[in-house]
Amino acid sequence: MKVIFLKYKYVLLVMLFFSLVNMFAVSRLHLLKDWADMIFLCYPEGSLTVSAWEQFERSGEGGEEKQNEIFCQAAIWKSLKEIIITAEQTGREQKVSCYWIKGQPEAVFGKELICGRYFMKNEDHVCLLDLDTVRMLFGSENVLGMEIQINGTGWRIIGVLSGNRKICVIPSGESGREPVSEKDSDGIGAGSAAGGSAGSGEAAITGNDGGGFDGAAVRKKQNGQSSNLMFSRIEASFGSAGGQKMDGQLFYVTACFIYFSILGLVLMFAGIILGKRMHQKWMTAAGMGAAAGIMWLGIRYAAPGSDYLPSYWSDFDFFSRIFEEKAKQIGELALHQEFPVWQNIYQTWRQVIGAGIFNCVLCIISVFGMGIQKKQD
C-alpha cells in the first residue's frame, strides 16, 4: 500500500482535493437552489405607492387568475437610510440601516432568520435586527422580547437575522406610514418638518404620509416558474419604471451551467491526456462519456425553463439578448447589494464559479505531477 501511495502520490492528492472541492461546490449549489424562488424589483426611490400594493393584494384574493397562484409571499420595502437605535438595558447605541416593510418579510429575507419569527400583518412596534447588532447592544444572542429605542419609542425584538450588515427592519403601519407614538409625531416629526436639529434617522423614521416605497419582492410558488413572467406581473401591478432586478433563479442556473461545463471539460481533457500517456483508448472514451454525462446532469440540475431557451434554435439573437440582460443583472448585484440575502447569493455564486476554476487548476497540476512521476520512473 505504501509503495502504491508513493508511486501515485500526486494523483491521489489531486483526487482528494478534487473530491473536497466538488463536495463544497455541490453544497453551494444547494444553497443557491434555496434562493432560486426569490424575485426583487427596485424602483426609483419613493415611487412605489401603497395604493398599487393594495391593488396587488386584492388581485390575490379574487378574479379569474389569482396572483397567489404564482406567488406564495410578497412584500414592499422602503429604506430609511441610517438611524441610531439604543438599548436601555445596557445604555449602548448603534447606527444601523433601517428598513420598513409592508407585507410578508419572508419574501425579502427568506431563510435568513436565525431565531424568532417574522412580524405579521398590522403588527406594530416590533422589529428584526441582525446578529452582530444584537451582540453589540446586549452582549448576548438571547434578545427575543427585549426592546430597543428609536426616537424615544420602544420596539420589541421578535427575530434575529443572519448577515454581517447592520440592519433594523420594522413593519409599516396603515397606509404605508410607520406607526409612531403621538410624542414622536408632535415632537421629532414636527421639529424635522420645521427644519429643527433632528438627525437624518429622526427625520426618516416619521414616515412619508402613506407612500414612497422603494421596491417589491415576491417568492415563487414553485422554483421552475418563469422569472420573466414574475417580473411582468410585478410591473403590471406596480408600474414598469423599475430599476435593478434581482432574480435568484438567474444565479442558480448560471452557476449550474458554468460549473458543470467546466467540470465536463476537465473530465474530457483528463480522459484524453490519460489515454495518450497510458496508450489506452478506452480512457479517452471514458473521459468523453463522463464529460457528456456531467453536462447533461448540469442541464437537468439547473432546469433552466423557457427563460433561457428560444422558441426555435435558429433564433441566435435570443442568446445575445439574454446574455446582455443577464450579465447586466449580475453586474448590478455585484455593485449594489441591498439586503444580506443579496450579498449571500452573489458570494455563493462566486464560490461555485471559483470551485469550477479550481477544478481546472487541479487538472493542470495533475498533468504536471504525472509528468514528474513519469520522469522519476
Secondary structure, 3 states (H helix, E strand, C coil): CHHHHHHCHHHHHHHHHHHHHHHHHHHHHHHHHHCCCEEEEECCCCCECHHHHHHHHHHCCCCCCCHHHCEEEEEEEEEEEEEEEEECCCCEEEEEEEEEEEECCHHHHCCCEEEECCCCCCCCCEEEEEHHHHHHHHCCCCCCCCEEEECCEEEEEEEEECCCCCEEEEECCHHHCCCCCHHHHHHHHHHHHCCCCCCHHHHHCCCCCCCCECEEEEEECCCCCCHHHHHHHHHHHHCCCCCCEEEHHHHHHHHHHHHHHHHHHHHHHHHHHHHHHHCCHHHHHHHHHHHHHHHHHHHHHHCCCHHHCCCCCCCHHHHHHHHHHHHHHHHHHHHCCCCHHHHHHHHHHHHHHHHHHHHHHHHHHHHHHHHHHHHHC
